[in-house]
Amino acid sequence: MSNSGPFLSLDDHLCFSLYASSRAILRLYRPFLDEIGLTYPQYLVLLVLWEQGQTTVKVLGQRLELDSGTLTPMLKRMEAAGLVERSRTTEDERFVMVKITDKGAELRDKAMCIPRSLFEASGMTVEETQALNSAIRKLSHQVNDK
């Protein structure tokens, strides 16, 4: 801590450290994402769909912590680009299913270098990276529950 009192120095603010790290990571990701024609939020959608193949808009929003006002227009653009398909479920038409297309699935191989580039740039071990990620997720869950 600085001599100016607890939490009064910019360097003592966890939120600033997280913000600055996030911006740096996004700068690192940008050339890779530009190359495959994705924005960072679209990349996150595809990460979920590469894992699951399909899911509802509601579950996708929960997983990415995005509201439908943000998610729906993005999914429409992704559908227009041929990366995903949206359809109402037959069981309950209130639910919209999002499914990855072959074109969206093909981007997975091209995107494999993205997390690897961050890991290499971090200079951290696998264990350090996992511990940091776990601590950040714990913090996120704690503050979201407030």
C-alpha positions, 0 to 999 in steps of 0.5 A: 500500500502507498503512504497516502492511505489505504486504497487512495493510490491508483496502484492500490485499486484492484479495479484499475489493475483488472481494467488495465489488464483487460485492455492489454489482453484485448489489444493482444487479441485484436489482431487475431480476432481481426484476422478471423473477422470477429469481435471479442464478444462474438469470440466469447459466444463462439467459445461457448458454442464450440464447447456445447454446440448449441444452447438457448439465448437465455443460458448464453446470456447467463454464461457470458453475463450479457443481457438480451439487449446486447446479445440479440443484436450480436447474434443477429449479426453472427447469423447474417455472417453464417456463424450461428443459427437461431430458432425457437424451440418446439417445446416452448416458443419463448426460448430461442436456441442458438446453434453453431454452423459449420462455418462457425465451427471452422473458425475454432482451429483458426482461433486456437492461437488466441489463448496460446498467445496470451499465455506466452505473452504473460510469462506465467506458468500454467499453474500461475495462470490457473490460480489467477483465473480462479481468483478472478472468477471467485472475486467476480462471483463474490461481487456479483452476489452483492 
